[in-house]
Amino acid sequence: MDIQFTRRENAEWDFIDSLMAFNSINIGPKLKQDYANIVERRKATIKSAKDVGQIINDAPIYKFASFFERHNHAMMFDTTLDIVGERADEVLAWLDDDNKSGALGSLDLNPDVGVPDYYDRIEIHTQPGSYHGSPYAGLMYHWMIGPFLVHRDDKDGMGWALANAVPRKPYTSVLDMGCGIGKSTFPYCDLFPDAEVTGIDYAAPMLKYGHKFAEERQKKVHFSQRLAEDTGYDDESFDLIVALWLFHEIPNPVADAVVKEAYRLLKPGGVFALMEGPPFKELEENHSPLSAFMLDSTGKRMSDPYLPGFFKRDRVEMISNGGFETAYDKAVSRTLATEDSGAKNFFGPYPWWVSIGEKAG
Ligand SMILES: C[S@@+](CC[C@H](N)C(=O)[O-])C[C@H]1O[C@@H](n2cnc3c(N)ncnc32)[C@H](O)[C@@H]1O
């Protein structure tokens, strides 16, 4: 939706955008440098995120970075709600104008899906109302993700990273679990133009925005309100199932149920693939324990309560336990627009981590 900002709103938004960039591009490296200095001064041996916490929790730069991150997000969401609130009627009417004749894709909502009890009392990554409690959730997510990722994902680079890592086969039916506003779904419309592409999410406001966004971007996606762990689709309905940034937001037992559901939904020879950051063990041993610490602590700071539990898991084991005959992890280099190796990312440099399950043919 094209919202014309006033001069004042433009200034407010530019300010927030710059603060977010400052967090990632300036505070992140400064934190890394101060941390290295403390390690050097104390001659500390660092092997794990826990070791990092013991030396950095009291460091002024870490306290400042934590404060900055939280308040920056709060200011961003508040400003979004102020700007949208000024145009509430117009925005709500636009969102409600769905399934128009001539639409490429479709929107299918089912209020019976409700809110899973594991999201009852949290506002995920501090988003007001979470994904389900505000009619503007999709718009808030979209406006957040640009500044948060310093516009590195404006061209859906993360979705493309997962899509390009999937074993190449002539897929005809693709399901994106936890599709949100569709950014992770769109690459499949381009890669497999003859495939039927479906995105599911438990949260209606995300899907409503996703549907409008997809139509604007000329992507044919069928959005449907369903739980990833209990979709209600028939056995063997899809030949490719993907999930981007879903697994760190659900409790481990639910993640296990999602993998089993994916196995049930796949045709023989079908593929399941999810992408997240690398597990803590991988970060600690092969990249940077500081990155593991930053991810672990952001779960606590930013109301992402299931993140630490998921990052501790062995994902190959999780996928094998879900029934997949073949399971493996694949490191994928970060090729987001304007991104270097990730060195300037607040969370540090590391590859994306794709975990794949293949159902026997
Ligand atoms: C971090 S967002 C990622 C969205 C999208 N995959 C992307 O990369 O842009 C996670 C999404 O998963 C959805 N979600 C969380 N738990 C879910 C569940 N159990 N079933 C279906 N969707 C879920 C949320 O509503 C949210 O839209």
PDBQT file of the ligand as one rigid body, heavy atoms in Angstrom, charges set to zero:
ROOT
HETATM    1  C1  LIG A 401       9.472 -14.581  11.775  1.00  0.00    +0.000 C 
HETATM    2  S1  LIG A 401       7.993 -14.705  10.893  1.00  0.00    +0.000 S 
HETATM    3  C2  LIG A 401       8.612 -15.273   9.327  1.00  0.00    +0.000 C 
HETATM    4  C3  LIG A 401       7.655 -15.006   8.211  1.00  0.00    +0.000 C 
HETATM    5  C4  LIG A 401       8.143 -15.431   6.822  1.00  0.00    +0.000 C 
HETATM    6  N1  LIG A 401       8.458 -16.844   6.777  1.00  0.00    +0.000 N 
HETATM    7  C5  LIG A 401       9.333 -14.608   6.371  1.00  0.00    +0.000 C 
HETATM    8  O1  LIG A 401      10.459 -15.142   6.371  1.00  0.00    +0.000 OA
HETATM    9  O2  LIG A 401       9.132 -13.431   6.026  1.00  0.00    +0.000 OA
HETATM   10  C6  LIG A 401       7.234 -16.190  11.547  1.00  0.00    +0.000 C 
HETATM   11  C7  LIG A 401       5.828 -16.409  11.034  1.00  0.00    +0.000 C 
HETATM   12  O3  LIG A 401       5.401 -17.704  11.471  1.00  0.00    +0.000 OA
HETATM   13  C8  LIG A 401       4.036 -17.619  11.849  1.00  0.00    +0.000 C 
HETATM   14  N2  LIG A 401       3.775 -18.730  12.786  1.00  0.00    +0.000 N 
HETATM   15  C9  LIG A 401       4.273 -18.880  14.024  1.00  0.00    +0.000 A 
HETATM   16  N3  LIG A 401       3.854 -20.037  14.568  1.00  0.00    +0.000 NA
HETATM   17  C10 LIG A 401       3.065 -20.641  13.651  1.00  0.00    +0.000 A 
HETATM   18  C11 LIG A 401       2.358 -21.871  13.623  1.00  0.00    +0.000 A 
HETATM   19  N4  LIG A 401       2.376 -22.722  14.643  1.00  0.00    +0.000 N 
HETATM   20  N5  LIG A 401       1.658 -22.183  12.504  1.00  0.00    +0.000 NA
HETATM   21  C12 LIG A 401       1.626 -21.328  11.440  1.00  0.00    +0.000 A 
HETATM   22  N6  LIG A 401       2.289 -20.142  11.433  1.00  0.00    +0.000 NA
HETATM   23  C13 LIG A 401       3.013 -19.802  12.505  1.00  0.00    +0.000 A 
HETATM   24  C14 LIG A 401       3.910 -16.236  12.457  1.00  0.00    +0.000 C 
HETATM   25  O4  LIG A 401       2.586 -15.778  12.479  1.00  0.00    +0.000 OA
HETATM   26  C15 LIG A 401       4.804 -15.419  11.539  1.00  0.00    +0.000 C 
HETATM   27  O5  LIG A 401       4.099 -14.879  10.455  1.00  0.00    +0.000 OA
ENDROOT
TORSDOF 0
